[in-house]
Amino acid sequence: NNPSANTDDADDDTDDTSDTSSSGTVDMKNLTQNQLLDWVRAALADNGWRLDKIKVELQPAFEDGYAVVRVYTPMTGDPSIMKRDCIYRVNSDGELEVSMGDGNFTVVSTPYPDN
């Protein structure tokens, strides 16, 4: 568990309001770190990433009031060096967003992966 990902309480939530997924079982504004990582993996898979074929490093953190996940992939030409590919976060409306590193976030259409 990354200590920088958690500033004031025992769980990894984004805020204290409530909004549930389509199944009604997951509070989209109060996700655990594992739930956020599951959602990011689902979004990557929806974008054609073969997580079973490429090395992807997911680093959860908490910055600017948001729970974020930085996604790192091997550099072309030197797979031993990992480069940041994109950043995911959950916005104040409980929606997953992605930034390609330019500071602009757009909402991802991937729904939370209900089991």
C-alpha positions in Angstrom: 0.0 0.0 0.0 1.4 3.3 -1.1 1.5 5.7 1.9 1.3 8.7 -0.5 -2.0 7.3 -1.8 -3.7 7.8 1.5 -3.7 11.1 3.4 -6.3 11.0 6.1 -8.1 7.7 6.6 -7.8 3.9 6.5 -9.4 3.3 3.1 -8.5 4.6 -0.4 -11.5 6.7 -1.2 -12.0 9.6 -3.5 -14.6 11.5 -1.4 -17.4 10.8 1.1 -20.4 11.1 -1.2 -22.2 8.1 -2.6 -22.9 6.9 -6.1 -23.3 3.3 -7.0 -22.5 1.3 -10.1 -25.2 -0.3 -12.3 -25.3 -3.4 -10.0 -25.7 -1.2 -7.0 -22.9 -2.9 -5.1 -19.9 -0.5 -5.6 -19.8 3.1 -4.4 -18.2 4.8 -7.3 -17.0 7.8 -5.3 -15.6 5.7 -2.4 -13.6 3.0 -4.2 -10.9 0.9 -2.5 -7.5 0.9 -4.1 -8.1 -2.6 -5.5 -11.4 -1.5 -7.0 -9.8 1.4 -8.7 -7.0 -0.8 -10.1 -9.6 -3.3 -11.4 -11.4 -0.4 -13.2 -8.2 0.8 -14.8 -7.3 -2.7 -16.0 -10.8 -3.0 -17.5 -10.4 0.4 -19.3 -7.0 -0.7 -20.6 -8.4 -4.0 -21.9 -11.3 -2.1 -23.6 -8.7 -0.1 -25.4 -7.0 -3.2 -26.8 -4.2 -3.6 -24.2 -3.2 -7.2 -23.9 -2.4 -7.1 -20.2 -1.5 -10.8 -20.4 1.1 -10.1 -23.2 2.8 -6.9 -22.2 4.4 -5.7 -19.0 2.3 -2.9 -17.5 3.0 -1.3 -14.1 0.1 0.4 -12.3 1.0 2.8 -9.5 -1.8 4.1 -7.4 -1.4 7.5 -5.7 -3.4 10.4 -4.3 -2.8 13.8 -5.8 -4.7 17.1 -6.1 -7.6 15.6 -4.2 -8.0 12.7 -6.6 -7.2 9.0 -6.4 -5.0 8.3 -9.5 -3.3 5.4 -11.1 -0.2 6.1 -13.2 0.3 3.5 -16.0 3.8 2.6 -17.0 4.9 0.5 -20.0 8.4 -0.6 -21.3 10.2 1.9 -23.5 10.7 0.9 -27.1 14.2 -0.3 -27.6 14.9 -0.8 -23.9 12.1 -2.8 -22.2 14.0 -2.6 -18.9 13.1 1.1 -18.6 9.5 1.9 -17.8 7.9 5.1 -19.1 4.7 6.7 -18.0 2.0 6.1 -20.6 -1.1 7.7 -19.1 -2.8 8.6 -15.8 -6.3 7.5 -14.7 -8.4 9.2 -12.0 -11.9 9.2 -10.7 -13.6 12.6 -10.9 -16.0 14.2 -8.4 -18.9 12.6 -10.3 -17.5 9.1 -9.8 -16.5 8.8 -13.5 -13.1 7.3 -14.6 -11.0 9.8 -16.6 -7.7 9.4 -18.5 -4.9 11.8 -19.3 -2.2 11.1 -21.8 0.2 13.3 -19.8 -0.9 16.7 -21.1 -2.9 17.5 -17.9 -6.2 17.3 -19.8 -8.5 14.5 -18.6 -11.4 13.0 -20.6 -14.1 10.7 -19.3 -13.6 7.0 -20.2 -16.6 5.1 -21.4 -15.6 1.9 -19.7 -18.1 1.1 -16.9 -16.9 -0.3 -13.6 -16.3 -4.0 -14.1 -19.2 -5.5 -12.0 -18.7 -9.1 -11.2 
